[in-house]
Amino acid sequence: MSQLPVLPAFPVSRMRRLRRTPALRRLAGEVSVRPSDLILPMFVAEGISEPRPITSMPGVVQHSLDSLAKAGIEAVQAGVGGLMLFGVPSGKDATGSGADDPNGILNVGLARLKFELGDATVLMADLCLDEFTEHGHCGVLAADGSVDNDATLQRYASMALAQAEAGADLLGTSGMMDGQVGVVRRALDNVHRSEVGVLAYAPKYASAFYGPFREAVDSSLVGDRLTYQQDPARGVAEALAEVALDVSEGADVVMVKPAMPYLDVLSAVAATSPVPVAAYQVSGEYAMIEAAAERGWIDRDRAIGETLLSIRRAGASMILTYWAVEAAISLR
Ligand code: PBG
């Protein structure tokens, strides 16, 4: 007697039906990434004539002014939605004076990109002192060595004016000082630059995943940023409070950073934010996939695509990623 297959007595839900063919999966897909959702973070270093590789971020470089211009144009041609610029000065001091100097490398780099690209892209600048201070903190220090919130705000206001003057469309307030968005907003409005916007790093955690970035900007930080960046052990309520404050102070976009370890936070922010939400896939998120792929332990391209989808699925409308150009090309 032939063996009959054992069938369940009730109809089984056929979850696999829509997975059967590529065409069915394509039709059923709900989340996608557009090239114009992607923002490329870029580094420009003072006093170099050739791009300098960043060891801990294979494929990412510190640019010279000329290579910055070339790479910026290529990124925009690839379809990315914007560029976020970081400066690497050749000299640092206690107050980070290179940050608001119109001849400082970040402002010169911004002006160069604005000259090359005009309004063809959205030009963003990191508004923080850590790349410019000799101690590597995001603000200026008080006599006791702590980071002085309100003295730092004065420096940020001055940076905002320099960056607006250099051509930035959106200023990325990333220093995690209380009141920074409001101070920057008022400084811009006072000089009738109300069209310049603020992309606020709203929940920003004190994260080990920024490790490779420290090499990228030749950071001189000793210690940590735990007295101003958020504690990973805090919950979603604190993150939402940061967002609410930044929005009330005038943030045009809020950003969650890092991305993958904080998808729960991203999802909560995206569900409630009245302004568009960005997420920053940071240097450590990049480096760990590159490193695993280099060892043959992971399928690099699939892993990159999956991370970008996960960030979109959690609700980000924009993603800062060091893979922006290659992802934009493969998505075209
Ligand atoms: C602050 C800033 C940092 C990053 C972006 N803006 C460093 C920090 O907060 O310690 C990290 C980005 C990355 O890791 O890719 N200027």
Residues whose N, C-alpha, C, O or C-beta is under 5 A from the ligand:
A	BS01	PBG	D126 C128 D130 S174 F209 Y210 F213 V282 S283 G284
